[in-house]
Amino acid sequence: MIKEFKPEYPRFAELQKQLIDIATEQDLENIFSHPDGQLAVQTNGSADLHSGVGSSRGKDNAWETTFNQIHPMFKETLVEDYFNWLGVPVYRTRLMCAREKSSYSMHKDSSPRLHLPIKTNKQCFFMLAQPKNDSFGQLDASLYHLPADGKTTWIDTRNIHNFINGSTERRLHLVMVVKE
């Protein structure tokens, strides 16, 4: 399931610029050359920008909620203001870069996620899939384009899903763990 969680964040244009600037200052080519293409916005107390990034395969919701401290780089920024505006606790927030002409693996997460696209285009799609009842291994899949319009989207990523960037540009977005 996918649904709008919050309408447009009132300071989205400023937040968008700030996150693009941070990503640029951190040098997209070097920081996002990490295999997971992610920066930790929330950590479990570590100052490492890669603390808690990557696959959470084999981990559970309890592990994800230990990443509940905003990284010092994001303290007293619009990211912190955005978290307060959301009005719910979020965990293991990451700034993610979907490389051009790429796709994540099909997977399930242990908890739902909030998504805030920062920089995207119409060739980027979130795919949700469910097994067909009448077939062997086949899936029914739906594609969703999430625009960078300041709206926060709730996605039940406990279902099979994927992300596809079919464009020649990188996509930047915030992904946050949220309790159901």
C-alpha positions, 0 to 999 in steps of 0.5 A: 500500500502507498499513500500520502502521509503529509502534504507539502512541507512548507519549507520544502524548497529550502530543504531541497536546496540544503540537501542537494548542497550537502550532497554536493559538498560531500562530493556525490562521486565520492560519498555515493561511491559507497556501494549502497549510495547512502548517507546516514541522517540518523545514527545509533550514536556514531559520527560515521556517515555510513552508520546503518546504511545499506541492506537491513536484510536479517535485521528487524524493526528493533535494530532499525529503531536504534538509529534514532539520533540525528547525525551532527551534520544534520543537527540544527538544519532544515532536516531537523525542522522537517522531522519535527514537522512530521509529528511522528518519530522516524528512525534510520533515516538515510539520504539515498542516491539512486544512480542513473540507469539502475534498479534496487533488488526486489526485497521486503523490509521489516517496517514501513517507510516514509519517502521524501523525493528531493531530486527526481524525474518522470523516469523514476518509479517505485514498484510494489509487487504482490504474488498472483494467487493463481500462478507459480512465482508470478507477481502483479506489479504496480509502478508509482512515480513520486514527484519531488513536490514536498509531499511525504509518502508512506509505503508499506515496504513489508511487501515486495518492492523495488526502485527503478531509475530509468533516467540518465540522472541521479535521484536523491531522496530521504527514506525514513523508518516509521513504526506502523 
